[in-house]
Every structure is written in structure tokens, then in C-alpha cells.
């Protein structure tokens, strides 16, 4: 068997009632379409090619390179989407014997389900295969009709069912594996549904049975059929995915203080011994090494963390690297390009952007560091700002090793501060500071005798000291 996969993603998604294209709607930080795509990529053995059928929405940027995009110009149903794949020149040249078909709005489908399905298909590859499941409340899903010997005789859409048919609990999960030779012959024979004016893929079942091609079903768990057509269904799928992902990481030695409020994306990797506090969100390609701690309410996306890192409460990190034993927060913001080396500290209400903080360096309070390098063991005092933007361009600041930067310092880039230098509190640095030098820029302090007393005498009573009021 040579198998291609087709993911159907051309629907309008009108029931989502959102300006965001349905397939781009995020679920645990990733687009909806990414989940069935990842499931296909996880299959063993892999499929030959992956086709994604798109409609009017611009969704090509959702998936990585290598996907073969097919555009369904006439929105005439799921069978029209398959016909668009068959008409693709690359597909005709590919030599596939079977086409695996699944929906783009099915985020709960995973590689294990598809592998189990394809293992069944390989035992009887000449048949028309599909996945079915049993639901306590089958709703508007298509029903699987069987004869007294349990052989599939039809799969009917909800609109075509009578009362007895709607009472059937076995439903079509919308995952198929179809021989290519049959598809090539049958697609053109299907006429549009008289009410919907669409050509349904399920119409192929009648043609298959009528031509003597066996129809076989692979039964799966009920979660495999959950598609996303509304915001409520999106939230339901997110809850199921969250619980599935959290359970997997708990099995691998990760501690969750409160799994119900902790959200982990599908691309996240977490080392054993890590502790996640309530309200943590980890998204994108985030990876945490062993024995990390992530404090309550912290949100990380595309962050790479070394062993023993401690992210304190309510921090936001994106596109950053935090090396082993570093400490961040609380209430810190690491923006893209931030790189904290081993044992460095970024404290409360500190923001960084495109900064490399050397080993053991510290910026513990109320500072902004942008477009800067900070050397090993350097201390950044409270209220320090790197003034990196002149209104037109960004400029860089270079701070050496073992530098002491006093509180309330402004460093106006571009500027360099040499190793071992001292910047006195309240200084505005506008010129390079040599190694070992002290930079100081302050207006002289003047103490005006009795001026404080005269000032207070003009204040209302509540502004005076007790002695002055008496």
C-alpha cells in the first residue's frame, strides 16, 4: 500500500461567529488545523504526501512547508474537496494506491488512532474503510446502518434519516481510507444532495456496496468524532485535550498543583521533577528541562529552559532562552530575544528585550533592558533603563563583567561600559565608560536653611507635622 492523506479544511465555519478563520482558531495555543496535521505526521509508517484542501480563507501559513495545498474553488461539499485532490497534478503523479481522508476540524484525532485504523486497513486493503464510534447522544452525526449480520449497508447523513435511523447510536467518525481506483471511477457519478445542493463523501458508500466493493468499519472511542463547529465545541475539545496532555506529563514525573487550571500546548516538552503551579500556561515550542519550577499565573511561549530554573509567580516569557539555575520574577516580562545565562536573576517588574544577561548577572528590580548585553556577575540597580530607541532606530548597549550599575540610571545607547566599572546612582550615561572607572552625573545638592519650615507653614493643617500644628 502507498497512502496519501487528505485533510479537508475548506469549510466556511459560519457557526463559529468569529472573524478568525475557523481552521486558524487557536486551541491550547495552536491552530485547530495543526492537530489533525500533526496526527498524520505521527503515523508509522508515514504517508507519502499530505494534501490539505483549503477554501476561501488564507490559511496556508498555519502549517509548515511540505504540505501540498489544494484549493476547492467550488464549495460543493466534501466530495468536491476530494475531487479537487484527485485533479491535483502532483497527486496523479504520486502513484498512491489509497487515500486517507480526515477532517481539519477534528483536534482529538491522534497518531495512535490513525495507526490502529491503518493496521486494520492493511489486513483487507481492497475494501472501503471508515472509522465509526458509538455515542450516547449521537446528535446530527451520520448514522451507520447495518443488516442483521452486522454488515454495513449504508452510512446516511442526519437529514436523510427517519425516526428509527436517528435512534441508531453508531455514527460515522469522518475518517476514511479509500482505494484510489475506486475514487477515480466513483467521484463523477455522485449528484448533489437535493436539499443541501452539495456532494457528500458519504454518497460513496452506496456506490461501493452497489459495485460489490466491501465496506469495513474500524470502531474507535467516542472522542474521535468530536468536530469543532461552534465556540462551545471548541471549549469542550480544549478541555479534553488539556486533560489528555496533562495526564501524559503527570505519568512522566511532572507535578501539577492544579491540573484543572494548567494548560499545556501539544508541542511543549517538560522534564521530570518539574513543578507547575496553578494557572500556568505553556505554549508553542516551549521546552523545560528537569526540576524546573513555574510559578502561579505564568505564561510561556516558545521558551527554552535549562535544569533547575525557577520562574516565580505571574511572569510572561516569549521566544526566550533561560539557562540552568536562573531565576525570573515575580512579575517579570521576557520579550523575544532575551537570553539569560546560567545562574542569572531577573526580578520583579523587570522587562527585557533582545538582551543577553551573563552568568550570575542580576537585574532584580523595576528595570528595562533592551538591545543590550550584560556581562557576568554584573548588578543592575533598581530603576535602570537602557534608552535604546531614538525615535527612528534601535541602538545597542554593551555592559561588561563585574559592573555595578546604581539605582535610577539611564544608559543612552549606543554606549559601552567596561569591565569592573561603577555607575553611580542617578547617573545618565551618554558616553562610553572605561573599565574600572566610575561614571557620575548629578546636579550639586543644595541645602537651604529654614526653607523647609517656611514651605510647611503654607500647608493646610493636615500637611503639617504635629510640632508645627502645636
N, C-alpha and C positions, 0 to 999 in steps of 0.2 A: 504493500500500500504506500502510495505517495499522497500526502494530505496537505492541502492548503486550508487556511482558515479565513472566514469572512465574518467581520463584526459589523452588524447593522446599526448605524448611528445617524440616520438621515431624518429621524422624526422631528416634528416641529416643537414638541414639548410645551404646548399651549397651556396644559393644566398646571404647569409649574408656576405660571403667572409671574414670571421674572424676566427682566431684560437680559439676564445672563443666559447664553445658550445652554440648553439642558445638559449636553454632554460635557460642558465646561464647569458645571455646578460643582463646587468643592464638597467633598465628603471626607472627613478626617484630614483635611489639608491637601487632598489630591483630587483632580478632576474625576468626575463619575466614569468617564470612558477609560481612564487609566486602569481600573480594576479588571474588567474582562480582558483587556490587552495584556496585563501582567499575568493573568491566569493562563492565557495561551502561551506566553513566553516561558512559563514554568513547566510546560508539558515535557514528558520524557517517553519516547524520543520527540524531538522538536518537530513542528510542522515545517513545510518547505517555505511557504510565504504567508504573510499576514496581510489581508486586504481589509480596508476599513471603508465602508460606504458612507459618504457624507452628503448632506443636503445643502440647504441654503446658508447654514451657519458656518462662519470661518473657524473651524476647529483644528486645522492641521497642526498648529503649534502645540497642541496638547500632548502629542505623542512624540517619541524620539525618532530620529532618522531611521530609515529602513522599512517603514510602513508604506505599503502600496495603496495610495488613496484613489478611490473610485467615486465619481460624483453622479448621484442619481438626479438627473435633470427633471424627469417627470415623476412627481411624487404619487406613484400609483400603487403603493403598498410594499409589503416585504418581498413578494415575489419579483416585483420590479427592481428592488435592490439587488436580488440575486442575478437577475438578468444583466444588470449593469456590470456585475463582476464577470459574468461569462463573456461579455462583449469586450472586456479589457484585453488588449493585445498581449500584455505580459502574461496574463493568466492562460490564454490559449497556448502560449509558447512554453508554459511551465511543465507540462506533462503530468500534472496531478491526476490521480485516479479517484480521489474522494475530496469532497468539500465539507469541512466542519463549519457549522453556522451557529452563531450565538448573538444575542442582543447586546448593544452597547450600554443599556441602562440596567444591567444586572450585576451590581457590585459584589454580590455574595458568592458568585461563581469563583472557584479557585482551581489551581492546577491539579490538586488531588482528585477533585470531582471529574475534571476532563480526562485525566489519566485513566480513572476507573471506567469511564464511558468508552474511551477508545480501546481499552483492553477487551471490553465486550464486543466492540465492533470487529476487531481483528479475528474473532472466532467465527464470524459469519460476514465477511466483508461484502458479499454480493447483495445484502439486504439494505433496506431503507431504515436507518436507526434514528431514534429520538430519545430524549430524557423525559420521564414522567415522574410525578410525585403525587402524594395523597394529602389533601388539605381538609381540615375540619370545616373551614368556611371557604369554599373554592371561588366564591365571588364571580367575577366576569372572565375568569380564565377559560380557555378552550378545554373541552372535556374529551377524554379518551373513551371511545366506545369499543366494547369487546363482545364477542359471541359467548355462548355457554361454555366453550372450551378455552376461554380466556385469550383467544386470538384477537388482535387489534383489527377492527373492521372499519374504523373511521376515527378521525380527530376533527371535531367540529367547533367552530367559533361560537361564542356565547350567543350571538344574535341569531344563530341558526338552530338553537336548542329549544325543544319543547319542555314542559314542566318535568317530565321524567328524566330528560337529559341533564337538566340543571341540577338535579338531585345527585348526580354522579360526583364522587369525591376525587377520583383520579383525574389529574389535569396535565396538560402539556406544558413542560418547563421552557420551551422555546430554544432548545439546543438540539441540533441535528447533525448527522453525518450521512451524506447522500452520495451515491456513486455518480461520477461525472457523466458517464454515458447516459444515465437516466435523466439527469438535469438537462443536458443538451437537447434531448428529444421532447421533454415534458413542458418546459417553461413556456414555449409558444402556444401550447394547447389550452392554457388556462385563460378563461374570460373573466372580466371584472365582476365583483360581487354586485348583485342588483341593487342593494341598498347603500352599501359603502362606496361603490364605484372604485374599489381597489382590488388588486390581485393578491390574495393571501397565499403565503407559503404553504399553509395547511391544506390548500387545494391539491397539493401533490400527493397527499395520502390516498385519495380516491383513485388518482391515476396510477399510483403504484400498485394498489390492490387489484385494480381492474386489469393491469398488464401482467399480473402474476408475480410481481416483484415482492418478496417477503417484507413485511413491516415488523420491526422489532423495537421493544422499548427497554430502556435501562432505568430502573427505579432508583430515585435518589431521595435525600431528605427534603423537607418542605422549604428550607431556606433557599434552595437552589432556584426557585421560581420567582423570588421576590424582585420584581422590577420596580423602578422608580419613575412614577408619573406625576406625583404631587409632592409638595413640601412635607406633608405628613409622612409619606412613604420614605422620603429622603431621611427624615429624622429616625424612622424605625430602622432603616438599613444601617444608619450610623451607629445606633445603639448595639445592634447585633455585631457589627464589625468591631466596635470598641471592646465588647466583652470577649470576642474571639481573640483579638490581638493581645489584650491584657492577660488573658488566661495563658496564652503561649509564653509570654515573658515571665509570668509567675512560675511556670513549670521550669524555667531556665535560671531560677535563682534571683529574680528581681523582686524587691519588696515594694508593694503598693500600700500606702497608708489608707487610701480610699479609692479603690478601683472605679467606683461609680463616677467620680469627678476627675479622673485622669484619662487623657486622650492621647493615644499613640498612633502616629501615621503608619501606613504599611511599609514604607521604606526605611523606618527607623531601626537602628541596631543598638542593643543595650547589654552591657556586660553584667555578669553575675555579681551579687553583693551590692548593687546599686539600690539606693532608696529614693523613691519618688513620693513626695508629699502631696497633700490634696490640691486639686486644681491645676496640676501640671499639664502642659500641652507640648508634645514633641512632634514636629512635622518634618516633611521633606526628607533629605538625605542625612538627617542627624544621626551621629554615632557617639555612644557613650562607652568608655572603657570600663573596666571593673571598679567597683567600690566607689562610685560617684554618689553625690547627694544633690538632688534638685529640690529646692525649697518651694513652699506653697505658692501657687499662683504664678509660677514662672513659665515663660513661653519661649521655646527654642525652635528655630527653623534653620536647617542646613548648617548645623553646628557640629564640629568635631572636637570631642573632649577626651583628654587623657585620663589615666587612672587616678583616683583619689581627688578629683576636682569637686569643689563644694560651690554650688550655685545657691545662694541664700534666697530668701523669700522675695517674690514679686520682681523678678528680673526679666528683661526682654533681650534675647540674643538672636541675631540672624546673620548667616553667612560669615561665621567667625570660627576661629580655632582657639581652644583653651587647653594648654598643655598640663601635664600631670601636676597635681597638688596645688594648682592655682585656686584662688578664692574670688568669687564675684558676688557683689551685692551686700546688703539688700537694696532693692530699688535702683539697680544699675541697668544701663542700656548699652549693649554692644552692637553697633551697627556694622554693615558689611565691610569686610576688610580688616576687622580687628583681630589681632593675634596676640594672645597672652602666653608668654613663655613660662617654663616650669617655676612654680612657687610664687608667681606674681600675684598681686592683690589689686582688685578694682572694687572700691567700696560704695557706700550709699550715695545715691544721686550723682553718680559719675556717668558721663556719656563718652563713648569712644567711637571713632570712625576712621578706617584706614590707618590704624595705629599698630605698631609692634612694641609691646611692653617687655623689656628684657627680664631675665631670670631674677627673681626676688625683688623686682621693682614694685613700687606701691603708689597708687593714687586712691586714697581712702575716702575722700570727702568732696562732694559738691564741685566737681571739676568737669571741663570739657576738653578732650584731647582729640584733635582731628588732623589727619595728614601728617603724622609725626612718628618718629622712632625714639624710644626711651631706653637708655642703656641699663645694664644690670645694676641692681641694688639702689637705683635712683629713687628718691622720695619726692612725690608731687604733693605739695601742700594744698590745703582746702581753698577752694575758690579760684584755682588756677585755670586759665583759659589759653589755649593756643588759637590765636587770631589768624585763621588760615585762609580767609576769603576777603579779597579787597574790593568786592563788588563786581569784578569781571572774571578773575582767575583764582584758582586754589593754589596755595603755596605750602611748602613743607617746612617742618621744624625738626631739627636733629638735636637730641639731648643725650649727652654721653653717660658714661658709667659713674656711679657713686656721686651723683649730683644731688644737692639739696635745693629744692625749689620751695621758697617760703609761701605762706598763705597770701591769697589775693594778688596773685601775679598774672600779668598779661604778657604773653610771648607773641610778638607780632612777626609772623612769618613773611618772607623766608629768613631764618636765622638759625645759627648753630650755637650750642652751649657745650663747652669742652668737659672732659672727664674731671671729676672732683670739684667742679665749680659750685659756688653758693649763690643763690638768688635771694636777696633779702626780701622779706615780706613787703607787699605793697608796691613792688617794682614793676615797671613797664619796660620789657626788654625789646629794644628795637635794633640792636647791633649784636654781632657775634660776641660771645663771652669766652675768653681763652681758658684753657684747662687750669684748674686751681685758683681762678680769680673769683672775686665777689662782685656781683652786679648790684648796684643800689641806685634807685632813682626815686627821691622823695622831696617834697617841699619841706623846708625847715619848719619845725614845730615852734609856735609862739604861745607862751602862757601870759594872758592879760590879767593882771591883778584886779580883783573885785568885779570883773566883768560878769562872772557867773552869778554873783549876788545881785547885781543890777538887772540882769536878764530875768532872774526868778521873781524879782519884785514886781515885774509887769505881768506875771502869770495870774490867772484866776486862782482862787483858793485851793482847788483840788490839785493844781500843779506845783504847789509849794511844799517844801519839807515841813515836818512838824515843828521844828525850831523856828522857821520863818513865819509860820501861822501864829505862833505864840508871841 
